[in-house]
């Protein structure tokens, strides 16, 4: 018994492709830049940060 992802993949596949195009064209988005800036100013040198985001999910940039 397999999982049917056909109904949801159509929407997320298109959205992830759009997000990847935007990233390649413009780099990080406003929210990601704000997070990166806040972390850089937070004195976190040597720390490990785990950002669990919902980006485009591509392994091929």
N, C-alpha and C positions, 0 to 999 in steps of 0.2 A: 504494500500500500504506500504509494509515493505521495509527496506533497505537491499540489497543483499551484504553481506560482504564476501561471500564465495571465491571470486576471490582474495581478498587481504589478508584474514586471513591465507591462507596456507603459505604464505611467512613470515608474521610477527609472527605467532605462532611458527614456527621453529626457527626463529632468537631469539625470547624471551626465548625459552627453552635453546638455546646455551648460551645466555648471563647469564642466571641464573646459569647454570653449572659452567661457568667461575667465576662468583662472589663467589659461594660457595667454589670453589677450591682456588682462589687467592685473594679474597677480592676486595676492590675498585680498579678500573682501574687507569691508569696513570693520565688521565685528572681529574678524581674525586679527586685523591690525591693532585694534584696541586692546585685545587680550595680550598680544605679543608685547605691546608697549607697556602695559601694566605689569607684566611679569618681569620685563627688563628693568623697570624702575623699582621693583619690589625687593631688590637685594637677594635674589635667589641663586646667586652663583654657586655652582656645585650641586644644586638640587635636581631632583628628577621630577619632571612634570608629565602627567598623563592627561591629555586632552581627548575626551571621548566626544567626537563631533559626528555630524551626519553629512559630511561632505560628499563629493561625487563618487568616492570609493574606487577610484581607478588606481591601478598599480603601474600604469603606463603613462607617465607624464611626458 
